[in-house]
Amino acid sequence: MVRVTVPIPGRSYDVCVGAGAIASVGSLLPELPGASTAFVVADRAVSTRWLAPLSASLSDAGLATVLLGVPAGEGAKTLQVYETLLHQLATQEAHRDDPVIALGGGAVGDLAGFVASTYMRGVPFVQVPTTLLAQVDAAIGGKTALNLPEGKNLVGTFAQPSVVVADVETLATLSERDFRSGLAEVAKYALTLDPELLDLLERDPAPVLARDPVALERSVVRCVTAKARTVSEDERDEGRRLILNYGHTLGHALERLDAFAGRTHGEAVAVGMVFAARIAESRGMAPAGLAARTARLLAAFGLETDGSLPGPDDILSAFRLDKKYRRGVRFVLLEDVGRPVVVDDVTDDEVRVVLQDMAAGV
């Protein structure tokens, strides 16, 4: 098992990555002297497959397990589901030392983290991500969130987990669509922060696509290391951490305009990264060919970067509810691979031109 430390001052924690790691969760928990019960938040499909080994490990650590079932995917990230979980914790007499454990993908982690950060003003929180997207990105860094009809992740807190346990064996059970969606976040880290990983993926993506455990562990660890370093520099998303939103400005807008029922998060971010690369090229700040290189990588992962898009006016309106909006839309762009910057002077006309070209297949 590989451990990567997220060095948040006063709240550092480890991300433990390895095959079969779920069976070790109980031994990886921090000291919880007053805890008697672990409350596990998971959807039905995930709990059916992974709750038993997790519960066995927790039992070895002296903790009973209570399952808090939730809907799958973004449907879990609502105020209604959040309120239901709070009532369940209260009626089952959950105490301040009892941990809330997120078992599942990024949506479950967002929801469970928000519940843990607000119930009794905060209880221990553990992430056990079972999707590629969550293992490389969503489970690390302490962001918790719920969606509103008006926008994605508009309600939330910063609350770091006590530990993250990423079992790469869970990735073998993902649907092809969910697995490839997670590869979009791997591509994000390769393009923005880890050119060496980008080179590896471009030269031979086959082991990752075949879900080889060694290749997956290597990729997950590299992405986690990049995110841990970035989060330690800017925990609350006020500076350097903004670069982790590469592709997400358009991505989140597409998710919201699809009412969170169209493209997956990774599929939307894939389109967003090509859009960002095209903006950077059109401004002359990135070398010609960046967008094409991005599209080739994503195509190798089975991710589409074309297809229908909402109208520019709808997208621009959605941009204004982005959390990064500050009297204008802030975009993460690349000067080249491995050289991300945050810019806030992209005009509506620039956005329109690139969106129209993408819609026309130019």
C-alpha positions in Angstrom: 0.0 0.0 0.0 1.3 3.5 -0.9 0.6 6.4 1.4 0.5 10.0 0.3 0.3 12.7 2.9 -1.9 15.7 2.4 0.1 18.2 4.6 -2.6 20.6 5.7 -1.3 22.5 8.8 -2.8 21.0 11.9 -5.0 18.6 9.9 -2.7 16.5 7.8 -4.0 13.1 6.7 -2.9 10.1 4.6 -4.3 8.9 1.3 -3.7 5.1 1.3 -3.7 3.6 -2.2 -3.5 -0.1 -3.0 -5.3 -3.3 -4.1 -7.5 -4.8 -1.4 -7.2 -1.6 0.8 -10.9 -1.8 1.9 -10.1 -4.7 4.1 -7.7 -2.5 6.0 -9.9 0.5 6.6 -10.4 -0.3 10.3 -6.7 -0.4 11.0 -6.1 2.9 9.0 -8.6 4.9 11.0 -7.2 7.6 13.4 -7.7 7.2 17.1 -11.4 7.4 17.9 -11.6 6.6 21.6 -15.3 7.5 22.1 -16.6 5.9 18.9 -18.9 2.9 18.8 -20.6 3.0 15.4 -19.5 3.9 11.9 -22.2 5.4 9.7 -21.5 4.4 6.1 -23.1 6.5 3.3 -23.5 4.5 0.1 -25.9 3.8 -2.7 -27.4 0.3 -3.2 -25.0 -0.9 -5.9 -21.9 0.0 -4.0 -23.1 -1.2 -0.7 -24.1 -4.6 -2.2 -20.6 -5.1 -3.4 -18.3 -3.4 -0.9 -20.1 -3.0 2.5 -19.3 -6.5 3.7 -15.5 -6.3 3.6 -15.6 -2.7 4.9 -17.9 -3.8 7.8 -15.6 -6.7 8.7 -12.6 -4.4 8.9 -14.6 -1.9 11.0 -15.7 -4.7 13.3 -12.1 -5.7 13.9 -11.5 -2.1 15.0 -14.4 -2.4 17.5 -17.0 -0.4 15.5 -20.5 -1.5 14.5 -21.7 -0.5 11.0 -24.9 1.3 10.1 -25.7 1.8 6.4 -27.2 5.1 5.4 -28.5 4.4 1.9 -28.7 7.2 -0.7 -29.6 7.5 -4.4 -26.9 6.9 -7.0 -24.9 9.7 -8.6 -25.7 13.4 -8.5 -29.2 12.6 -7.3 -27.7 12.2 -3.8 -26.4 15.7 -3.6 -29.7 17.5 -2.7 -30.9 19.3 0.4 -33.6 16.7 0.8 -31.2 13.8 1.0 -29.0 15.8 3.3 -31.8 16.5 5.7 -32.8 12.8 5.6 -29.3 11.7 6.6 -29.2 14.2 9.5 -32.5 12.8 10.8 -31.2 9.3 10.5 -28.0 10.2 12.5 -30.1 11.9 15.2 -32.7 9.1 15.6 -29.9 6.5 15.8 -28.1 8.6 18.4 -24.9 9.2 16.5 -22.4 10.9 18.7 -19.6 13.3 18.0 -16.9 10.6 18.0 -18.8 8.3 15.6 -17.3 8.6 12.1 -19.3 9.1 8.9 -17.7 7.1 6.1 -18.3 7.8 2.4 -18.3 4.6 0.4 -18.6 5.3 -3.3 -18.0 7.9 -5.9 -17.5 11.7 -5.8 -21.2 12.5 -5.3 -21.4 10.3 -2.2 -18.2 11.8 -0.9 -19.5 15.3 -1.4 -22.7 14.5 0.4 -21.3 12.5 3.3 -18.6 15.1 3.8 -21.1 17.9 4.1 -23.2 15.8 6.5 -20.1 15.0 8.7 -19.0 18.6 8.7 -22.3 19.9 9.9 -23.9 17.2 12.2 -23.1 18.2 15.8 -20.8 20.9 14.3 -18.5 18.2 12.9 -17.9 14.5 13.4 -15.0 12.4 12.0 -15.1 11.8 8.3 -13.5 9.0 6.3 -13.4 8.7 2.5 -13.4 5.2 0.9 -13.7 6.2 -2.8 -14.7 3.4 -5.2 -14.6 5.2 -8.5 -11.5 6.5 -10.5 -12.8 10.0 -10.4 -13.1 10.0 -6.7 -9.8 8.2 -6.1 -7.7 10.7 -8.2 -9.6 13.9 -7.3 -12.9 14.2 -5.5 -12.0 12.4 -2.3 -8.9 14.5 -1.6 -8.8 18.1 -0.5 -11.8 18.5 1.8 -14.4 20.0 -0.5 -18.0 19.0 0.4 -21.0 20.1 -1.6 -24.6 19.8 -2.6 -26.2 21.0 -5.8 -29.1 23.5 -6.3 -31.2 23.7 -9.4 -29.4 26.9 -10.1 -26.0 25.4 -10.1 -23.5 22.7 -9.2 -21.9 22.6 -5.7 -23.4 25.8 -4.5 -23.9 24.6 -0.9 -20.9 23.2 0.9 -18.0 23.5 3.3 -14.3 22.8 3.5 -13.8 19.8 5.8 -10.8 17.6 5.5 -11.2 13.8 5.9 -9.4 11.9 8.6 -8.1 9.4 6.1 -8.7 8.4 2.5 -8.5 4.7 1.5 -8.5 4.1 -2.2 -8.8 0.4 -3.2 -7.9 0.1 -6.9 -9.6 -3.3 -7.0 -12.9 -1.5 -6.9 -12.2 0.1 -10.3 -12.5 -3.3 -12.0 -16.3 -3.3 -11.1 -17.0 0.1 -12.7 -19.1 0.4 -15.8 -17.1 1.3 -18.9 -18.7 4.8 -19.0 -17.9 5.5 -15.3 -14.4 4.3 -15.7 -13.8 6.4 -18.8 -15.4 9.4 -17.1 -12.8 9.1 -14.3 -10.0 9.1 -17.0 -11.0 12.7 -17.8 -9.7 13.7 -14.3 -6.5 11.7 -14.9 -6.1 13.6 -18.1 -6.6 16.9 -16.3 -3.7 16.2 -13.9 -1.5 15.0 -16.7 -2.1 18.1 -18.8 -1.9 20.6 -15.9 0.6 19.3 -13.3 2.3 16.1 -14.5 3.7 16.1 -18.0 5.6 12.9 -17.3 2.2 11.2 -16.7 1.0 12.7 -19.9 3.9 11.2 -21.8 3.2 7.8 -20.3 -0.4 7.9 -21.2 0.2 9.2 -24.7 2.9 6.5 -25.4 0.9 3.6 -24.1 -2.6 4.0 -22.6 -3.4 0.3 -23.0 -2.5 -0.9 -19.4 -4.7 1.8 -17.9 -7.5 1.1 -20.3 -7.2 -2.6 -19.5 -7.5 -1.6 -15.8 -4.2 -3.2 -14.9 -3.9 -2.8 -11.1 -0.3 -1.8 -11.3 -0.9 0.8 -13.9 -4.0 2.1 -12.1 -2.1 2.3 -8.8 0.7 4.3 -10.5 -1.8 6.7 -12.1 -3.9 7.2 -8.9 -0.8 7.8 -6.8 0.6 10.4 -9.3 -2.7 12.3 -9.4 -3.1 12.2 -5.6 0.5 13.4 -5.1 -0.2 16.3 -7.5 -3.4 17.2 -5.7 -2.0 16.9 -2.2 0.8 19.3 -3.1 -1.6 21.8 -4.6 -4.1 21.6 -1.7 -1.4 22.1 0.9 -0.5 25.4 -0.8 -4.1 26.7 -1.0 -6.6 24.7 1.1 -9.5 27.1 0.5 -9.4 27.5 -3.2 -8.3 31.1 -3.2 -5.2 30.9 -5.4 -3.1 28.1 -6.7 -5.8 25.4 -6.1 -8.0 27.1 -8.7 -5.9 25.4 -11.4 -7.5 22.1 -10.4 -10.6 23.5 -12.0 -9.1 23.1 -15.5 -12.0 22.2 -17.9 -14.5 22.6 -15.1 -16.0 26.0 -15.9 -17.6 24.8 -19.1 -18.0 21.3 -17.6 -20.1 22.4 -14.6 -22.2 24.6 -16.9 -22.9 21.7 -19.2 -23.9 19.5 -16.2 -26.2 22.1 -14.9 -27.8 22.8 -18.3 -28.4 19.1 -18.7 -30.1 19.1 -15.2 -27.3 16.7 -14.0 -28.9 14.0 -16.2 -26.9 14.3 -19.4 -23.2 14.1 -19.7 -21.3 12.7 -16.7 -19.0 14.9 -14.8 -16.0 13.5 -16.6 -17.6 13.7 -20.0 -18.5 17.3 -19.4 -15.0 18.2 -18.1 -13.5 16.5 -21.2 -15.4 18.9 -23.4 -14.4 21.7 -21.1 -10.7 21.0 -21.4 -10.8 21.1 -25.2 -12.7 24.3 -25.0 -10.1 25.8 -22.6 -7.3 24.7 -24.9 -9.0 26.3 -27.9 -9.5 29.6 -25.9 -5.8 29.5 -25.0 -4.8 28.9 -28.7 -7.1 31.6 -30.0 -5.4 34.1 -27.6 -2.0 33.1 -28.7 -1.0 32.2 -25.2 -0.7 28.4 -26.0 1.1 26.7 -28.8 -0.8 25.7 -31.8 -1.9 22.1 -31.5 -2.7 22.1 -27.8 -6.4 21.5 -28.4 -5.7 18.8 -31.0 -3.3 17.1 -28.5 -5.9 17.3 -25.8 -8.6 15.8 -28.0 -6.3 12.9 -29.1 -5.6 12.0 -25.5 -9.3 12.1 -24.6 -10.3 10.2 -27.7 -7.8 7.4 -26.7 -9.7 7.3 -23.4 -13.0 6.9 -25.3 -14.2 10.3 -24.3 -16.1 12.4 -26.9 -15.2 16.1 -27.1 -17.7 17.1 -29.9 -21.4 16.6 -30.1 -24.2 19.0 -29.4 -23.8 22.0 -27.1 -26.3 24.3 -25.6 -26.5 27.8 -27.1 -23.7 30.3 -26.2 -26.2 32.6 -24.3 -27.3 29.7 -22.1 -23.7 28.7 -21.4 -22.7 32.3 -20.6 -25.6 32.6 -18.2 -24.6 29.4 -16.5 -21.0 30.7 -16.2 -22.3 33.5 -14.0 -23.3 31.1 -11.3 -19.9 29.5 -11.2 -18.2 29.7 -7.8 -15.1 31.3 -9.5 -17.2 34.2 -10.9 -15.7 37.5 -9.8 -17.3 40.4 -11.9 -16.4 38.1 -14.8 -15.7 34.5 -15.5 -12.3 33.2 -14.4 -10.8 30.5 -16.6 -8.0 28.1 -16.0 -5.9 28.0 -19.3 -2.7 26.4 -20.3 0.3 28.3 -21.6 1.5 24.8 -22.4 1.2 21.4 -20.8 2.3 21.6 -17.2 1.9 25.4 -17.2 -1.6 26.3 -16.0 -2.7 29.9 -15.3 -5.9 31.6 -14.0 -7.2 34.4 -16.2 -10.1 36.7 -15.7 -10.3 38.7 -18.9 -11.8 36.3 -21.4 -14.6 38.1 -23.1 -18.0 36.9 -23.9 -17.2 37.3 -27.6 -14.2 35.0 -27.3 -16.3 32.4 -25.6 -19.0 32.7 -28.3 -16.6 32.3 -31.2 -15.0 29.2 -29.7 -18.3 27.6 -28.8 -19.7 28.3 -32.2 -16.6 26.7 -33.9 -16.9 23.7 -31.6 -20.6 23.3 -32.4 -19.9 23.6 -36.1 -17.1 21.0 -35.9 -14.5 23.6 -37.1 
